[in-house]
Amino acid sequence: MPAYFETGVIRARVPWYLVANVAFVFLLGIGKILNSQVDHQPSLVYLALLFSLCSAPILCARRLNGQYALFTLFLAIYFISCGLLDLIRLLSDVPVTSSVGLLSKTEMVLLLGGIMFVAGYQLVITFSTRDNMPSQFVARDWSLGRLVIVGLFLWIAGSLANWYWSVVLTIRSGEYHNNEGQLFTSILIAGRYLLPVGILFIAYASVTSRSRLLLALVIAVSVVQVFVGFVTDTKGGAMLGGVLVIVALLLVTGKVPKVWLFAGVLFAVFAFPLFTAYRLIVVGEHGFSNAEAARNVGKAFDLTVKSLNRVSKIIGEDRPTSFFERSTIKGSVEMIVSRTGSDVPFQHGYTLIPLITSPIPRIVWPSKLDIQVGQLLNKKFHVTDTATTYISPSHIGELYWNFGWAGVIGGMLGLGALMASINHRCDLSQYVSATRVLILAITMFELCARFEGSIAAEYSVWLRSVVAILVLHAMFSSRTPPRPSATQLGSKHSGELSVATHTAKYPNILQ
């Protein structure tokens, strides 16, 4: 049996897994009793089964940056996307629309998709071995100087490209006046991909060197991202710097970065209402474009702060959606599952075509098919009358829209196998290197955190980002051994491992 399949660990974790699931069922029972007067409630069977599936990392994950890092993150996001809103509604006596019976068709699709992901992931891990690369290769990593120089260059270049795209070319969300040539547009898009890579380089250098100067640089980068995110009305852009720092700390140390995480929570609590007010009042009522907001930041901020109290009192259909409502995919999946095959035809792979053609630059193939899946979903299902409205299908929803049950089974099984393969080759609990950290972080962001998006869009960005990371690795990495993980450094003192005699048994992903 391969070394990675540690049955002893699973057996030791079973009691903890059972305790967690019993406690969750008890929580569901409390919600059911307290809100028994509500006519329509979420399916308790569905929530219990979903939690038992998404709590599977309790059984097998040993370290936060180990071989189950992607497994743990994806299942956490899967529960948030598919069940957390139902749980909150159950505990707060909010009625929901649900199918008659123990499980609706949508709930069966979501549960089956989760099961296939777990099966695909575990199959790869079970039949993988630690010695998965030739031992004669010498590991390569980045020197601190190159990390900082290249990271700063990529961040500045990416920031300039993002600013030009988001402020000069973008009027506001969904509205553009792009009269630039195809070549310049392609360069801008490529430049925007460099932005998160540059931030990760700087964050990795700061974490591994523990330099106060680099820590100050990381904080400065995060502040700049907040400013750009405010001007361009993108919460994700505002949080990008802080999130990537948290990811870098988590992956390198294998521990939860409590200080940065606390700062992130505070930011979400206090800044998100500001962003909501900015979108509704400054952009909506006053009609500020991104360029106008950039030129009049003080005025835009003043209008935002003054409207906070007014926005907080909006009720009914016009009220801003909460974080939990925005993060759920269950509604869109339910729409797709209930109507596909009846009044809306299956796509039979049509929405996945851009994933196949994405490696070919548009400058080479100007007439390359461009499918805006979110807008196509809005049009086919008649969600709104606005053609530019984007409805996120989610990966599992798009798989069903194309191939039905077969798409869910094969697609989610393949997704689990892909993530396990990546995580196996980038197991940071063994040795840490910049390339491994970057590939794992990009995978976490594009394939896990953005699971609600369309498949072709997210996977195309992921593929291009990974290629860019590998090219940078080939150009700038040196024959510097990868850094032993925090786990290995700790075990050195207990006699379990001698780091000094390391011979690159688990080299960088390129070797």
Helices and strands as residue ranges (DSSP letters): H 7-34, H 44-54, H 57-60, H 69-79, I 80-84, H 85-91, H 105-126, H 144-163, I 164-169, E 170-172, E 175-176, H 182-209, H 212-231, H 235-253, H 258-277, I 278-285, H 290-295, H 297-306, H 308-312, G 316-318, H 323-327, H 330-339, G 350-352, H 353-357, H 373-380, H 395-403, H 405-425, E 431-432, H 434-443, I 444-449, H 455-476, E 483-484, H 486-492, G 499-501
